[in-house]
Amino acid sequence: MSTSLLEHPLKRWMTPRVAFVATLSLVFLCGGVTGALIMDLGIHGKTRSPAFGTVAGKAVSFERIQKELELTPAQSEQMESVLNDFWQYYRTVLSEGKTRVELLLTDAQRKKFERMLQDHQPQQ
């Protein structure tokens, strides 16, 4: 019986170059997954900003704009009015878009869609 019949099938194509590329890819993939987990869990030291569409998100965004642009009190008042109009428009567009999507769906699809939206609700 020849020794080639006893060889493992992977030995035929597992050259040093292929092994190197596979190892490098695996290390890169593990690093990416670890980084994503660290960012998602907030271990990196920064806290997540509240979601844009929430009251807290609105306040944080406005405070940042005020601070970074060094707005005067008059500018702050006008900016707050403009942003309030924008946020109202944003909420209206989201609501109308959701209604239009729901009109396209069956009852079963609508229930799944609602669950999908709940899974992605901003944390307040």
C-alpha positions as CSV (number, residue, x, y, z in Angstrom):
1,M,0.0,0.0,0.0
2,S,1.5,3.4,-1.0
3,T,1.9,6.2,1.5
4,S,0.0,8.6,-0.7
5,L,-3.3,6.8,0.2
6,L,-2.6,7.4,3.9
7,E,-2.0,11.1,3.5
8,H,-4.5,13.5,4.8
9,P,-6.6,15.1,2.0
10,L,-5.7,18.6,3.3
11,K,-2.0,18.1,2.9
12,R,-2.3,18.3,-0.9
13,W,-3.4,22.0,-0.9
14,M,-2.1,23.2,2.5
15,T,1.1,24.8,1.5
16,P,3.0,27.1,3.8
17,R,1.7,30.1,1.9
18,V,-1.9,29.0,2.2
19,A,-1.4,28.3,5.9
20,F,0.1,31.8,6.4
21,V,-2.8,33.5,4.6
22,A,-5.4,31.4,6.6
23,T,-3.7,32.2,9.9
24,L,-3.4,35.9,9.1
25,S,-7.0,36.0,8.1
26,L,-8.1,34.3,11.2
27,V,-6.1,36.7,13.4
28,F,-7.6,39.7,11.6
29,L,-11.1,38.3,11.9
30,C,-10.7,37.7,15.6
31,G,-9.3,41.2,16.1
32,G,-12.3,42.7,14.3
33,V,-14.8,40.7,16.3
34,T,-13.1,41.6,19.6
35,G,-13.0,45.3,18.6
36,A,-16.7,45.2,17.7
37,L,-17.6,43.6,21.0
38,I,-15.6,46.1,22.9
39,M,-17.2,49.0,21.1
40,D,-20.7,47.5,21.5
41,L,-20.3,46.8,25.2
42,G,-18.9,50.3,25.9
43,I,-15.7,48.9,27.5
44,H,-13.7,51.4,25.5
45,G,-14.4,54.1,28.1
46,K,-17.0,56.3,26.4
47,T,-20.6,56.2,27.1
48,R,-23.0,56.1,24.2
49,S,-24.8,59.2,23.3
50,P,-28.6,59.0,23.5
51,A,-30.3,58.3,20.2
52,F,-31.0,61.3,18.0
53,G,-34.8,60.9,18.1
54,T,-35.1,60.9,21.9
55,V,-35.6,63.9,24.2
56,A,-32.2,63.2,25.8
57,G,-30.6,62.9,22.3
58,K,-32.1,66.2,21.4
59,A,-30.7,67.9,24.5
60,V,-27.3,66.4,24.1
61,S,-27.2,67.5,20.4
62,F,-28.3,71.0,21.2
63,E,-25.8,71.4,24.0
64,R,-23.0,70.2,21.7
65,I,-24.0,72.7,19.0
66,Q,-24.2,75.5,21.5
67,K,-20.8,74.7,22.9
68,E,-18.9,74.0,19.7
69,L,-20.3,76.9,17.8
70,E,-20.0,79.2,20.8
71,L,-23.5,80.6,20.2
72,T,-24.7,83.8,21.7
73,P,-28.0,83.6,23.8
74,A,-29.9,85.1,20.8
75,Q,-28.4,82.6,18.4
76,S,-29.1,79.7,20.8
77,E,-32.8,80.7,21.0
78,Q,-33.1,80.9,17.2
79,M,-31.1,77.6,16.8
80,E,-33.3,75.9,19.2
81,S,-36.4,77.0,17.3
82,V,-34.9,75.7,14.0
83,L,-33.8,72.4,15.5
84,N,-37.3,71.9,17.1
85,D,-38.8,72.4,13.6
86,F,-36.3,69.9,12.2
87,W,-37.0,67.3,14.9
88,Q,-40.7,67.6,14.4
89,Y,-40.2,67.1,10.7
90,Y,-38.0,64.1,11.4
91,R,-40.6,62.5,13.7
92,T,-43.3,63.1,11.1
93,V,-41.3,61.6,8.3
94,L,-40.6,58.5,10.4
95,S,-44.2,58.1,11.4
96,E,-45.6,58.6,7.9
97,G,-42.9,56.2,6.5
98,K,-43.8,53.6,9.0
99,T,-47.5,53.9,8.1
100,R,-46.8,53.6,4.4
101,V,-44.7,50.5,5.0
102,E,-47.4,48.9,7.1
103,L,-50.0,49.4,4.4
104,L,-47.9,47.2,2.1
105,L,-47.7,44.3,4.6
106,T,-49.9,41.5,5.5
107,D,-51.0,41.1,9.2
108,A,-48.2,38.5,9.8
109,Q,-45.6,40.7,8.2
110,R,-46.8,43.7,10.1
111,K,-46.3,41.9,13.4
112,K,-42.8,40.9,12.4
113,F,-42.1,44.5,11.3
114,E,-43.3,45.8,14.7
115,R,-40.9,43.3,16.4
116,M,-38.1,44.4,14.2
117,L,-38.7,48.1,15.1
118,Q,-38.9,47.3,18.8
119,D,-35.5,45.5,18.6
120,H,-34.0,48.7,17.2
121,Q,-35.7,51.2,19.6
122,P,-33.3,53.7,20.9
123,Q,-32.3,53.4,24.6
124,Q,-33.6,56.3,26.5
